[in-house]
Amino acid sequence: MGNIIKNLNGIWKFKIDPIEKGEKEEWYLNNLEGREVKVPAVWQSYNQKLTSYTGSAWYSKKIKINSNKQDKRFFIEFNAVDYITDVWFNGQYLGKHEGGYTPFKFEITDYINYEEDNLLVVKVFDPQDNGEIPRGKQGSWYTRVSGIWQDVRLIGYEESFIEQVLITPNIDQSEASLIVDLVDIENLTQPKLEITVFSPKGNEKKTQIKEFNYQTNQEYKIKIDNPLLWSPKNPWIYDVKVTLKDGDKVVDNYKSYFGMRKVEQKNGKIYLNDEPLYIRGALDQAFWPKTIYRAETEDMIKDEIMKAKNMGFNLLRKHIKTEDPRYLYWADHLGILIWGEAPNYARWTPQAKKRFKDEYTKMVTRDYNHPSIIIWSIYNEEWGLEWNLNDDPKKQEWVIEFYNYAKKLDNTRLICDNSGWAHVKTDISDLHRYFAAPDNYQEWQDDLDDYVIGDPDDNFVDGYKYNNEPLVISEFGMWGLPEIDQIKDYYNGLPTWYDGSAKLFSEDFKVPATAKKNFNKYGLDKIFTDINELARLTQKREFRGIKYIIEEIRKRAEIAGYVVTELTDIEWETNGFLDYFRNPKQEYKNIVDYNGKISAMLDIKKRNLWTAEKFVAEVKLVNNTCNPIEGTLVWKVEETDISGELKVNLNKYSVTELNNQISFVVPEIEGSQALRLKYSLQVGEKIIAKNQEELTFTNKDATQVNDKVISTVNLNQDLTQNLRDNGYQIKENFTSLCITSKLTPAVINYLRQGGKVIFLAEEGAKIKEKGMINFKRLEDGESWDKAASFNYINPDYFNELPLNKISGWELANLFPSYTINNLTDIKYDVVLAGSFKGWIGQFGASLLKRSVGKGNLIVTTLKLAKEYNNQPIGTLLFNELTEII
């Protein structure tokens, strides 16, 4: 292991070399005439001009080495440099390294000048075309990463030294096995190892020491009596010191640590230390706003981990990135599980496959001792397999061989072959399923029941079958925009990614600059105080939807866990639970309610109710702990006298549906109101879980319109009768107001002559007579883009209704399947409701008003006709339209 003689982090000279003249001009012989920069750091973080720079760049640093160390062997060790590294020391070429994520070193012993400064020069090349190198999402999705981005050190060794120690815990045998790799063992006459295991801090167990004669490829076993098992709740760490001796002479010391823990899967469940483990995870892409690929300080890492734990997460999936060792250290010591995943390449070529396998091997070997890591992914969504695994037997064979190789390399962890997409051979059957709620709440339930649980074989390549592997929803999520003012304040301006950093995408909603341009263009400034209010309300909607999506997963005991996308925003992608700067978003304090180890949830068939209607909710309780629970569920509808209690008995590691329901009759109220049903699980006086649901109550009498005269065209019989029931007088001839589902020539003629028309266009493009209005079909079912979308409405036009500006459960079952797309052509007066994706892109209207000739036209794609007299808010909204036209 050697000793750190000098930490070489700090100020270096830096110079780019776009035309590759550095070697020809022998830049390695002299200190560069470049600018001073901080190392470690990716060069994209130095200034905005370098954000898109690829190619070669040079670094140099002068080093003083004390003469009293001349009995050592000296190495320059780099923890990670992206991508190809050439190194010179005092003009001598040391060698080349390829790879962007794992450590390497070069010996400099024979080239040191002890009398004066030594010159270390590093050339780094990162190609513009990175399709055949392990890269993860850099460049294609987010900012590129290049240069010396992890620590650099000068290490002193003896002639022989310990290169690596791999430690395998075995809790069944109460022992740990060590494999020790030595360098230049031939220099030793009597090589011995002394292994010392230190008890976890805070425990008074004795230190264990054992001595062995060294043999190559030997496994050394140390008994761990009554081991303290590592877990997120109790992250017990055993420190280890391996001493290399030549006879009785100490030659080298190697320090590491491990945790006594075991992970396995069986019977559709994941087990940690022989106890069921339910994964409550978050995807973590591990980018940072200023330093991009590396946290500025370890305090930032610790803070992020603790925020994740406080939100209820027990796992982070490190998404296609070999993570910074500092992060893994704190995951081990603070207690959060890690799902590791190798950075992908893009193109399926022999060289790309070799590079990928090398990188995967180095990742697993480097991180083998970290107890927090319980899963390795090989591929993500077939990235690198060119998205045709199901149709290519050779790729299927490659994945099977890679799984077998991965298991041989590390059989102490679970292996996922192809995260989220079709599996071939895997320990986890995980899926990526993006839905929006409450927009598609029923589709999400159906997807879980009919596909995820109901047809698990469909998640495998044709010819391969589900074999009761744990089912994990390892990606899903919804967007919530950050406040633009916070971005400006953090960067003291706007970063380069604000104008778009994703090279794979051209959609406007993935470019932050779109938001400010479209905020005024589409009249959102008439609804929201400013763009920051809009952002805050999208965050509230994000967690309104995520709450429901997570709860539906957790209600189903067949599913072994989930990983939500994602822990933090990253540049333009804003589906984080924290923003990019690690600030909590709106509703942060409530996340643990549905994401914690104990959670109370309701099955609610109807959230928008009429007075005198009966509300019924099934109660489901999740206990992810090892202790049974006996307590009371206490519930109350705020601002009313409606309340109750239910006795609760929960088994450990259980999902329990109570025999008794929460039920009540909606009381008489005036008009329509939004209320919350709040409930908590209590043991004695202590609240161990709490939650709340959004409801609306509406007086049925509020639907009556007192003989308003209308005419109708092409409305179905049910709607026509409902209108009559609510007091509308329907005349056959055109009157002052026409309700229609088609823009027939007669309707258009009436409109131009001064008539008033409400066009119920929820069938969108299916409507045969729709004039010059074009409709766009919104995504049904599973859709990453749909999960980034928002519906909004201007509540100022509907003062009597409890509407959110960014729509929520009050519009359940009313959300449109189509939006009006050609807004420029139809010259609207005002958009009263609409939808957009992400950064206010792909805008469409779902309710607008426009003038046609002498008349006025309202067009809506909201499902008001379908839900009239069923959905209270939709019914009153329909009636309001007949007033505002």
N, C-alpha and C positions, 0 to 999 in steps of 0.2 A: 504493500500500500504506500510505503514511503512517507515522507514528511513534506508538508507544504513549506517550501523555503520562501516563496514570495507569491503573493496574490497579484496577478498581473492585470486585474480589472482596473479601470480608471481611464486616464487620458492617453489616447494614442493619436498618431498622425494618420490621416485618411485622404485618399485621392482616387477618383474614378479613372478608368482607363477604357473609354468607349471605343477606341480604335486599336486596342491591343498593342501598344508600343512599349509597355513597361518592361517586359523581359528583354526586348531588343535594346532598350536604352539602359538596362541593368539597374532598375530602380532598387533592386534588392541589395545593392552595395552601399547605399547611402540613406540616411534618414529622409523620409519623404518631405517634399515641399508642399505638403497638403495642409488642410485645415485640421484643427484639433477636434476630436470627437470623443464621446464616452463609449467605452467598451465594458461590458457587453451591451449590445443594442443592435437591432436590425437597421440597416442603413436607410430604410424608408422612413425611419423616425427622426432622421437628422434634419431634414427640411422638406418642404413640399415639392421642390424640384426633383428630389430623389425618390418620390413615392412610386413613380412608374419606371425608374431606371432599372434595367437589367444589363447583364454583361459582367465585365471585370471591374474590381476595385481593389485597392492596395491599402494595407495597414502597416504601420511600423511603430516600434517602441524600443527605447533604450533601457537596458537592464544592467544593474550593478549586482555582481555576485561576489560574496565574501570569500576571501582566500582560505579561511579556516574551514571551508566545506569541501576542500579538494579531495577528500577521501570518498566522496559520494559519486554515484551516477546521477546525472541530471536529465530530466525530461521536461519538455513543454507539453502540457496537457490542455486540450480544448474539450470542454463539455459538449459543445455543439456549434457547428458552423454550417451555414446553408449557402452554396451547395458543394462545389468542388474547391478544395483548399490546397494551395501550394505554399510551402514554408521554407524560409531561408534563415540561417543564423550565422551572423558575421560573414555573410556572403556565401556560405556553404548551403547547398540545396539539401534539405532534409527529406523531402518526399511529398507525396500527393495523397489526399484523402477525398473520397467521394461519399456523400451522404449529408443529410441536413439536420439530424436529430440526436445522434448518439456520440459518445466520447471517442477520442483518439489522441495519440501522443507520439512525439518524436524525441529521440535521444540527442542531446547536444553536448555530452560530456567531453568529447574530443575537440570541440571548437570554442570552448570558453576562454575568454580573456579575463583573468582575475585582477589585472592591474587597472583596467579602465572599463568604460561602458561597453556593453555588448549590444548588438543590433539585431532585433527580431523583426522580420518582415514576413507579412502574410498576404498572399494574393487569393482573392475569392472570386470565383466565377459562378454566376447564377444565370442560366439560359433563359432567353425570352420564351422559347417553346419548351415548356416543362411538362409536356404530355406523357413523357416516358420516364419521369422520375417521381419518387414518392413526394407528394406535395400537399396533400390534404386539400383544403379549400383556398389556399393562398393564390391570389391572382384570378382564379376562375370565379370565385364568389366574393372574396374580400381582398384587402390590400396584400400585395406581394410581401414576401419575407426573404431577406438576403443578408448575408454577412455573419459576423461573429456575434451570436445572440445569446450565448451562455458563457459561463465563467472560463477564464484562462489562468493557469497556474504554473509556476515553476516548482517541480517536485524533485526531491532528493531521495535516492534509493541506495541500498547496499548492492553489492555485486549480484546477489540473489535476492529475490523479494516475492512477496505474495501478490499475485495479479488480481485474484478474484476469489470470493467465497460465496457459494450458493448454499442457502440454509432451507431445509424442508422440514416443517413442523409435522408431527404425527401425534394428534391428541389421543388417538386410540391406544397407542403404546406409551404415551407420556414421555416422548423423546423428541429430539431434533437431530436431523442428519445433516452433516456438512460435507461439501465437496470443495476442496481447496486446490486452486491452480497456482503453480509456482513458475517463476521465470528463472532460467539458468540454474537449475537445480544441480547441474554437474559441478558447480563450484563448491558444493557442500560435501563433506565426507560422511557426516552423521546427521542427516536432516531429520528434525523432530518438530512436532507441532504441540503447542500447549494451548488448549482451548478453555477459555474462561467465560462462563455465562453468569451475568449479573441479574439478580432478581429485579422485577419491576419496581420502579421508584414508589416509595410509600409503603412497601411491604418489607417485612423484616426477615424474610427467608434468607438462608445462607447462599453465598456465592459458590458456584460449582466450578472446579478446575479438574481437567483431565489431560494427560499427556499421551501422545501417540508417536510411533515411528512413522515417518512419512512414506507413503507409497503413491505412485501416480494412479489416478482414477479410483482412489480409495474413498469409501464413504465412512465418515467418522460420526459415531452416534453418541449423543449426550443424553443421559436420563434427566427428565424434568419432572421431579416429583410434585404431585398435586398442582399441576400447571394452572396458572391464571390465564384464562382464555381471552384472546383478543376479540372485541366486538365493538360496534359503534358506541354502545352504551358504556363499555369498559375497555378502552383501548390499551390494554396492558402490553408493554413493550419489554422484551428481554434484550439487553445489550450484550454484545459478544466481542471478545478480544481474542484473536488468533495470533499467537506468537510463534514465529519461525526461529528455530534454534539449529545451530551446528554443534552437536554435542550439548554442552552447557552454555554455549555462547549465544546470546540473543542477536539475531540477524535482522528481523523485521517484525513489525506489529501491524495487524490489520484489524480495524474496528468496523463493526456493522451492528445490525439489530434485526430482530424478527418478532413475529407474534405467533403465539400458539393458537392456530385456528384452522378450521376445516370447512371446505365448501363442496357441496355435491348437489346433484339433482336426482330425484326419483319420484315416481308416482305423480308427475305433473307439478311438483313443488321444488323450490330451491331451499336448501338447508344450510345453515351456518352453525357450526359446532353442534350438529345433530338436532338443532331446533329449527322449525320452519322460519324462513326468511321471506317476508313480503317486501318486494322492492318498491320504494317510493322515491323515484329518481328524477333527475333533471339532466338534460343534455347540456354539456358544457364545452363550447368551442374554444375556450381558453385564449381568446384575443383580449387585448387591453387597449384602452383608447389612445394612450400616448406612446407606449412602448410596443404595442401591437402583439408580439408573440411571447412576451415575458413580463411578469408583474414587476413593477418598479421596486417594491420592497416585500419582504416576507410578512410584514404586518398586513399588507393588502391581501395576501393569500389567506392568512388566518381570519381576517375579517370576513372574507367571502365565504369561507367554509362555515363559520359560525352563523352567518346569515342563512345559509342553506339549511343548516340543522335547525335553526329557530323557525324556519318555515315548514319543518316536518320532514325534509328530505333525509334519506339515509344512504343515498348513492348518487354519484355523478358519473355520467357517461362521457368520457373524454373523446370528443368526436373527431375522428380521423386525424389525430395529432399525437405524436409521442410526447408526453407531457414533461414539463420542467421538473427535474428531480426535487426541487424545493417544494413544489406543490404536493408531491407524493409523500414527502417527509411529514408535512403537516396533516395530510389526510390520515396517515398512520397514527400520529400522536394526538390528534383532536377527535378522531373517530368518525370518518365517513368513508363509505365503500366506494371503490373505483371500478368502473367498467372501461378497460383500456381498449384502444382501437388504433390500428396502424394507419399512417397517412397513405392515402391511395395514390395510384398513378391513373392515367386516363386511357392510354392506348395499349391494346393487347399485343405486345411484341415480346420476343424472347428476352431481350435485354431489360425491358421494363419489368417483366416477371422476376428476373434474377435480382434486380435492384430491390424490388419489393420484398422478396423473401429474405434477402440480406438484412434489410432494415427491420423487418418483423423479428428476425432472430436476435438482432442486437437489442431491440426494445425489450423483448421478453427476458433476455439474459441480464441486461442492466437492471431491470426492475423486479427481478425474481424474488427478492427478499421482502418486498413491501406487503405487509399483511392486508392492507386496505384493498388491494387489487384482487377481485374475485372472478372476473370475467375478462377474456380476450376476444375481441372481434377480429376476424381476418378481413372480410370485405364489408362495405356498406352499400346497400342498394345496387350491387353489381358494378360499382364504379371501378373501372379497371378490367371488368369482364365484358365491357361494351354492351351491356343491357340485353344480352340474348342468351343467358344461361340456360333457359328452358329449352332452347332449340339447338344447343351445341354440346354434344356428348363429350368432346374433348375438354371443354371447359368444366363440365360436370366432373370428369375424372380428375382434373387439376385441383378442383375444390376439395374433393374427397381426399386426395393425396396430401393436400395442404392441411386439412383437418387432422389427418393421422400424424403428420409431421409436427403440428402444433401440440398435439397431445403428448407426443414423445418428448418434445422440448419442455413441456410443463404440464404434467398430469395432475397438478394440485388445484387447477382452476377450470372453470367451465369455458368452453370454446363455442363461439357463435360463428358459423361459416359465412353468412351473408346477411348482415343485419337488416331486418325490415322487409326483405323481399324473399323470393322463392328459395327455399332451403334444399340442401342435398344431404348433408350429414352434419348434425349440429347437436349441441347440448341444450339449446334454447330455441324454441319456435317463437321468434319475435316478429312483430308486425309494425309497420308505420301507417297510421290511419289518421288523416286530417279531416276533421269535421268542424263546422261552425255551430255554436249554440248561443241563443235558443233557436236560431234560424232553422236548423236541421236536426232538432232534438230527437224526433222520432226515428229519423234515418240512422242516427248514432246508436240508438237502442237496437234497431233491427240489424245493424252491421255487427254489433257485439254478439247478438244471439244467433243470427243466421250464418254469419261468416266466421268470425273469430273463434267462437265456441262451437257453432253448429257444423262447420265444415273445415276442420283444421288441416285435412289433407290438401286442400286447395292452396295452402301456404307453402307447398313443396313442389319442386320440379316434377313434371309428369313422369310417372314411373317410380317415384319415391314417396314414402308414406310417413305420416305423422306417427310417432312412436311414444306418445304420452310425455313428450318433452314439455317443460314449463312454458305456458303461454304468457308472453310479456308484450304489452303495447309499448314499444320502445321509442316511438315518436308520435306526437300529436301536439297541437298547440293552437293558439290564436294570437293575433297581434294587438298591441297597445302602444300607440305612438309616444315618443318622448317629447318633452317640451323643447321647442327650438331655442328658446332663450337659454335653457340650461346647456345646450350644445355650444352656443356662442360663448357663454360665460366660461365654460371649461377650456375651450381652445383659444379664447380671446379672439374669436373670429369663427370662420367656418372651415372645417377640415376638407381635405381633397375628396374623401369618400362622400361628402354631401352632394356632389355632382355625379355620383355613381361610381362604384368600385367593382361591380360585378361584370366581368367580361362575357359571361355566358348568357346574360339576359338583356333584353332591350325594352321590357315593359316599363312604362313610366312610373308605375306605382312602387317600383324598387329603386327609384331615384329620389332621395330626400328633397332635392330642389323643386320637385314637382309640386310639393305641398303649398308653398307660398304662392306659386303662380296660379294654382287652381282654387285657392281658398276664396279669393275675391271673384274670380272668373265665374264660378258657379253659385255665387250668392251666399256662401257659407258665412260670410261676414255679417249677414243679416240675421243669422241664427245664433252664432257663437260670439261671445264677447271678443275673443281673439283666437288665434290659432293655438295658443297654449291651453285655453279652456277646452277646445276640441280635443287636444291631445290627452288631457286629464280624463275626459269622459270616455275616450276610446280605451283607456286603461281600465276604467271601471267595467266597461263592457267585456274586455278581455277576461277579467277574473269572474264576471258573472257567467260567462260561457265555460271557462276552465273548471270552475266549481262543479258544474253539472257534468261535464265530460269525465272528470276524475271520479265523481261519486258513482256514476253508472259503471265504471270499471270496477270499483271497489265493492259494489253490491254483488258482484258475480264471483263466487268462490272458486270457479274454475280457472280464473286468471291469477297468475302468480305475481303480478306487479306491473308497473308502468314507469316510463321515463318521458317526462313532458319536455317539449321543445319550447323554452329552454331556460337555463338559469339566468342568463343576462342577454340583453340586446347586444347585437354586434353590428356596428356600422349601420347599414341601411335596414337590416333585418331586426324587427322590433317585437318579437314574441317572447321576450325575456320576462322573468318574474322580477328581476332588477333591471334598471336601465344600464346602458353601456358603461356608465361611470360608477356602477355598483350602488346607486341610490335606490331605495325601495320605491316601487310604484304605488299608485293608489290601491287601496284594499290590502296592502301588505300585511297588516296586523291580523287579517281574517284568514289568511292562506292556511295556517296550521289547523283551522277548524275542519277542513275537509282533506288535509294532506298530512295530518298527524298520525301517530301510532294508534290512537283511539279516536273514532269518529262516529258521530250520529248523523243519520241521513234519512230523508223521507222519499217515498214513492208518491208523487203527486200527479194525479190524472188531469187535473184542471186547476190552473192558477188564477184565472180571471172568472169571477163568479158573480151571479145575480143575487140580490137579496132574497132570503128565504130558501136559497139553494143549499144543499148539504155538502160541506167540504169533508173529504175523506183522504187520509194519507196513511200508507203503511209505513211503519218505523223499521229501519234497518240499522244495525249497530255493528261496527267493525272493531275488533280487538286484535291488534297485531302484537300484543305483549304475551309474556309467558305466565301471566297471572289471571285467574278468573276474576270477574267483577260482579259484585252485587250492589245495586244502587237504584236510583230513581231518575226517570226522565221527566223533567219539569218543562212545561210549554205554556206559551201565552201569545195571544195576538195583541200587538202593541196598540195603545189608545182604545182598547176595549176591555170588557170584563171577561172575555173568553179565555179560559186557561184550563189546565189539567195536569195530572201526574200519572205516570205509568211505572210499575215496578219492573226492574230489569235484572236478569241473571245472564251473564255472558261467560261462555267457556273461553279458555285461553286460545289464541290463534284462531279466531272464529269470525264468521259473518252470521249474524243472528237477526231473524225477522220476528218482531214481537207478535204475540197472539192478539193483543189489543191494538186498536188504531187510534190515531188522533182524528177526532171528528167533531163537527159542530155545525149548527145552522147559521148561515150568514145573517147578521142582524139587519134591521132596517136602517138605512142611512140616506142622506140626501145626495143625489147625483152619483158621482163615481169617485172613489178614493183608492190610493195606494197605501197598503199597510204591510207590515212584516210579521211573520210568524217566527218567534224566537224560541229556541229550545236548548236545553242543556242536560247533560248526564252528570248526576251528582252522586258522590259517595259520602254520606254524612253531610257535612257542610261544604265539602270541597267539590268544586266544579272540575271535572276531568276532561270534558269535551263540551263544545257548544257549537251552535250553527243557527242559521236563519234562512228564511225563504221569502221571496217577494210575491205578494198577492195583490189583486185588485178586487174591490167589492163595488157593484154597480146596482143602483135601484132600477128595477125593471120598468117602473113608471117613467123613467127618464127617456125611454125609447119612443114615447108617444109624441106625435107631431101635430095633432089638432087639425085634421082635415086638409093637409097641404095637397094641392092639386098638382099632379104630374101626369105625363104620358110615358109610355114604355115602348121600347122596340127590341124584340128578340130576347126578352128575359125569360128565364125558365119559370115554370109554374110555381115552384116552391118559393122563389124569391118574390114573385108577384104577390102571392098570398101573404107572405110575411110583411110586405110593405103595407098591404091592406090592413093586416092585424095591428100594425103600429100607427094607423090613422091616416095613411096616404089615400087620397082619392085619385083613382087611376082613370084617365080619360083616353078614349081611342084616338082622338085627334091631337095634333101637337098643341101644347099649351105653353105656359110660361117656362116650364122646365121639362126636359126630356131625359129619361134614364135609358141608356142603350148599351148593348154589348157589341154593336157594329156601327160603323160610320157609313150607313147606306147613302145613296144619292139624295134620298128624301131628307135624311137627318142633316146632311151637309147643307142642303138648300135652306132648310129651316134655320140652321145656325147662321148662315151668311145674312139672312134677312133680319137678324137681331135676336134669335132664339138663344136659350141657355140649355147646354147639353152636358151631362155627365157620362163619360165613356168608360164603362167598366171593362178594362182591357186586360184582365188577369190571364187570359189565354194567349196574349202576346202575338207572336208571329203566326200562330195557328189561325188567327182571325182572318177570314177571307176578305172582308171589307173593312179596312182600317185607314183609308185615306193615304196621306203621305207620311204617316208615322211609322218608323222602323223600330223594331224591338230586338233586344238582345237576350238570348236565353242565358240565365245564370246557371252556374255549375250545380248539378245534383250530386248528392252523396259525397264520397270521399274526394277531397280536392285541397291541395296545399294553398292554391290561390284563394279559394273560397274562405279558408280559415284566416286569411289576411284582409277580409272585407268587413265593411261596416254599413249598417242601415241607419239613416237619420230621418228626423222629421222636425218641422218647425212648430213647436207647441204654441207659439203666440197666436196661431190661427184657430187653435182648439183649446181655449182657456179653461173649459170645464172638464177636460180630460187629463188624467194622470199620465202624461207622456214624457218619456225621457228624450232628450235631444238626440243622443245616440241610443237607438231603440233596444229595448230589452224584452223581458217576459210579458210586458203589457201588450206586445204585438205578436205573441205566440199564435201560430197558425195563420197569421196574416201576411207573413213575409213573402215578397213577390218571387215568382219564378222567372219573370222577365223585367227588364227595365227599358225605358225609352232611350234610344241610342243616338238618334240623329237630331240632337238638340240645336245644332247650328242651323239646320234646314228649317225647322218648324217655328222658329222665332217665338219662344215662349215668353210669357210675362213674368212668371215666378215659379220656381220649383219649391213645392211644399214638402216633399219627401223624396229621398233618393238613396243611392248607395255609391260607395267608392271602395277602392282597394288600397291598402297600404298608405303611401304618402299622397293621398287624395288623387289617385290615378284611376283610369278606367271608370270614369264617372258615368252614372246613368240615373235617370229620374224614375221614380215610382209613383209620383203624384205631382202633376203640374197644372198650371192654369195658363190659358193663352186666348188671345182674341182671334176670331175668324170672321172676316167681314164685319158686320155690325154686332155679331153675337159673341158669347163667351163659352169657352170649352174647358172642362176639367177632364183630364185623362189620368186614370190610375191603374196601376198593375197590382196594387195591394189586393189581397184576396177577400175583399169586402162583400162581394156577391155570394161567394161560397159560404162565408161564415156569418151572414146576416142573421140575427136573432140567436146565434149560437155563441159567438164570441162577443162579450159585452162591449169591450173597447172598440172593436171593429164596427159594431152596430151603431154606437153613438158617433163614431168617426164618419160613417156613411151619412148619418143624419146631418152632421155638421156641414158636410160638403154641399148639401142642398141649401144651406143658409149662406155660405161664403161665396157661392157662385154669383 
